[in-house]
Amino acid sequence: MNHRTEVVPPPTFTPSGRHGHRKPKQFGAGARRALVLAMAVPVASVALVGPSVFAADGNTTATNPDTAPDTNEGLDSADQAIAANLNTRVLDERLGGNVSGVVLDAESDGTVWDHNSATALMPASNTKLATATAALTVLGPNHRFKTNVVYGDGTLTLVGGGDRTLTSADLGEMAKDAVAGLKAAGLTGVKVAVDDSLFPEPTLAPGWNDGYYPDSVAPVRALVVDGHGVNDTSINAGQVFAKQLAADGITVDGEVTRRTAGITDVPVARHKSAKLSDIIHHMIKVSDNNIAETLLRMTALRAGQPATFEGGTAVVRDVLSRRYGVSLENFEMYDGSGLSRANRIPARTLAEILDLLTEKRYEHRLSSIRDGLPVAGEAGSTLGPEWGRFDDANSQCALGKVHAKTGTLTGAIALSGLTQGKDGRWKVFSFVENGSTADGSAIKDAMDGLAATVNGCRA
């Protein structure tokens, strides 16, 4: 689009003041969640043994108006209008026949609308909601990642610490510190190496293919600079560092190599990243795959698990179920970014994760996810006009009013988030479709229309 769209400033979001245990969502006649949350278990030492103590014991009922019983009992008129309109609009042929969705009222924890919400579909980048929740819970919102430079055996070694936001400017500052130390010691020449042993050798996740590298995601290593999309981000970072040393008058001998830093190596420089909360905010806003995969590994390490896809996703599952009581029925997660075509997450589970963001007791820990959600019409986000979102007659009325995480893969489009209904109450929604043969932009337009319906502007 060539024209600018004026975005209505989003309303102030105030988390609910609920205390104690979360109320179970009413996902069908038999579905109940256990009422006990393991709040006293230190998350940093998550025990990954045995099945979760939380489980849902029932399936949801689709709200196909031709077959479903009346599920609007107890809803106010505004919510009844949302449910009725969604019953019609979910049948939009652009969405295809494999659609899952749910709408919750954040204040009452009641279900406004449910359509196959227990069906596990490919969630694409909505997976990042689970990754971010686990990272903030295990590492903490104030956590900072450290990159070090050490000296030993005539070599400066750049040691990766899992900072996916490291920049050339950051390396430049470390180079200046290192050069000052070298010159003080009377040294004018040095070898340069990188140590990225914090993570094991990169592998493909289940559901990935070689075609993802390096554009959709780079091989996951513990060292990278400027988010470079290259196959060996560690050596690349070392080369940038070596050039900066040379520019400051130090002779770099030979090529950049790999080396594991020794315990007798002398620290000469260190950089700390921004706080994790800031990194999560950015990751959610632009849907950064590389940050998500790095955070998955750093979360695993903090919880005492291997820095692998398997270790990271095991921690995510444990945090969601044990710490928060989120249902993991039919939940399958194989990476942190949502690129895996093997991932399966029900709309119900995505909505439960988002519902955590409406609870005051989690405000400090998880608010960066909520604040990072793209806003309908927000330039620079994945719901911006440059992506053709919320730009047709059925959704423009929701500009500035819908906060949602997008998800897009071939054959899978998702949109899950928060918006205020006509009654002024915050609604949590999740819509996921798989397999539609319509044009991708048309599917997204239909999805945006569903979110606008939840906002009530189409009612």
BATORMAR-154983 format. One record per residue (C-alpha): x, y, z. Coordinates in steps of 0.05 Angstrom, whole numbers, plus 5000, padded with zeros to 4 digits. Example, Ala and Ser with C-alpha at 12.3 -4.5 7.8 and 13.67 -1.06 7.14 Angstrom:
<nodes>
524649105156/527349795143/
</nodes>
This chain:
<nodes>
500050005000/502550694982/498151105028/498951195102/493650915147/492051305209/491950825268/487450955327/491750945391/490550285426/486650305490/490350235555/490649515576/489449385650/490548665674/485048375715/485848375789/484347645797/487747305854/488946585873/488046025822/485746135752/478645925738/478045345690/475745535621/469045255601/471144875539/465244415532/460944025580/466343555607/472643975603/475544185670/482544395691/485744195756/485244765805/492044685837/497945065808/505044885829/506545615845/511745435898/516345045851/522445465831/522045505756/529545575746/530144865771/524344575732/523643835744/522543495677/520342815704/513742465696/507442725664/504543395682/499643415739/495043835697/490443545644/483943705609/478943145611/474343325554/473943555482/470844195457/464644215415/464744565347/459945145341/457544965271/450645285273/447644695237/450044165287/452044485353/447644595414/446345295438/452745515473/450646245483/447046115549/449446605602/452747085553/450947815552/448148125489/454948375464/458047685471/452047355440/452947805379/460347615375/458646875378/453046915327/457247305278/463246845286/458846235274/457246535206/464046835189/468146225206/464745895147/468046395100/470545975041/477246335042/478745985108/477645295080/474644725120/480044625173/479245195221/480045215297/478145805341/476146045410/474346695444/474846795520/472547355565/478847545603/475147815664/470347235676/474546675645/468246475608/468046205538/464646675489/465446235427/468645565411/469745225344/473844595345/478544925395/481644265418/483644085347/491244115341/493344485279/499944755252/500645425290/506445735251/509546315290/504146305343/509045795373/513246385395/508046545448/509845895483/517346015474/516946725501/512846515562/517845985581/523846435570/521146995613/519146505667/525646115671/530646665656/526847265684/525047915648/531448265672/536247735648/541947965603/546147545557/553747625562/558947595507/566247565530/573147645502/578747265536/586347225523/590746625527/596346285487/597146895442/589746865422/583847315434/577646875438/570747155427/566046735471/558746695451/553546745505/547146675466/546047405451/542347425384/542148185387/549648305388/551748855339/558049085304/558149685349/558049225410/563948835381/567449495367/567049705441/569749025462/575349085410/577449755439/577849455509/581748865483/586549305444/587849745505/589749125545/594148845490/597949505481/598749575556/602148885555/606549105497/603048645447/601848865375/599748205344/594647665363/590847075336/583147095337/578546515353/571246415370/568245965423/561045785409/561145145450/555345375493/550845045441/552044385406/553144345331/546944595296/541844095270/535144125234/528944085278/523643575261/519343905208/525144345181/528644265115/535244515086/531545045048/530445435112/537845605116/539946155121/534146615099/528346375143/533046185200/540546105208/543745485238/542945605313/549545805344/551446175408/554946745372/552447205318/553147935299/548048405268/543347825258/547347615197/543747065158/549746625143/551145895154/556746005204/554846605246/560446475296/566246515247/562847105215/562647475281/569947305293/571747595226/568048245242/571748275308/578448145275/577448715226/575849185284/582248985320/586249105256/583049795248/585549955318/592749785301/593149045321/595948545272/591447935267/595347305251/592046795205/584646625196/579346625250/578845935280/574745565332/577545455402/574645285470/576745825519/581145555575/580045665649/586746035653/584846525598/584647245621/578047635613/579348275574/572448515551/565048375563/558448605533/551648525564/545348515521/539048905533/534248595583/530547975561/523948345565/526348825511/528748255468/522147885475/518348515458/522148575393/521747835377/514147835383/513248495346/517048275283/516647515293/524147395293/525546655282/532946685301/531747015368/526346505384/530945915370/536646215411/531946355469/529545635467/536645395479/538245905533/531845725569/533744995566/540645125595/537945525653/533144965670/538844455669/537144145602/541244065538/541444675492/537644295438/530744305406/528843725450/531444025514/528244705501/521444445481/521343985542/522344585587/516944985550/511944415560/513744355633/513245095647/506545165612/503344575647/506544575716/507545315727/501245585695/496445015687/495745105612/492644505578/497544115534/492443625506/494243485433/500243955440/506443805398/512244285395/518944145360/522244835354/521945525385/520045945324/514245565294/517745405229/516944665241/511444355200/510843815253/508444305307/501144225329/497944685380/490444755392/487345455391/485045305461/492245255486/494345885450/488546255482/490345995551/497546245542/494946935521/490046935579/495946935627/497547635601/491047885629/492647685700/495648205746/500047705783/503947565719/504348305698/511748405717/514047755686/510047695621/508048415603/513348455548/509547925508/503048315514/506448975498/510148655440/503848395406/503148745339/497349235336/492749255276/495449775228/502049865266/507650005216/513849605228/510049025258/507348395226/500348715228/502749335192/499949625127/506249405091/503648685101/496548865078/493348735145/486849035170/486049425105/479349215078/472149415093/471148825141/477048975186/479149705180/474449875237/479049495283/485349895267/489050035331/484349595371/486948885359/493448645391/495447975361/501047495343/501147295270/503246625242/504546445170/507145825135/505145505070/498545175086/497845485156/495646175179/494246365252/492246995289/491746995365/491147595411/487148085453/481948615438/476548985475/469348795458/463649285453/462349155526/469149445543/471748785568/478048465542/477147855499/482447335485/482046995418/485646495375/484246295303/488245775265/487045505195/490744955157/490144745085/486145295053/487345354979/485646084976/490846624964/494846775027/492847505028/485547315022/486246825080/489447375123/483847855105/478747335129/482747235193/483047985205/475547995196/474647475251/478847895299/474948515280/468648125296/471247975366/472548715374/465248805359/466049315304/462548855254/456948655301/
</nodes>
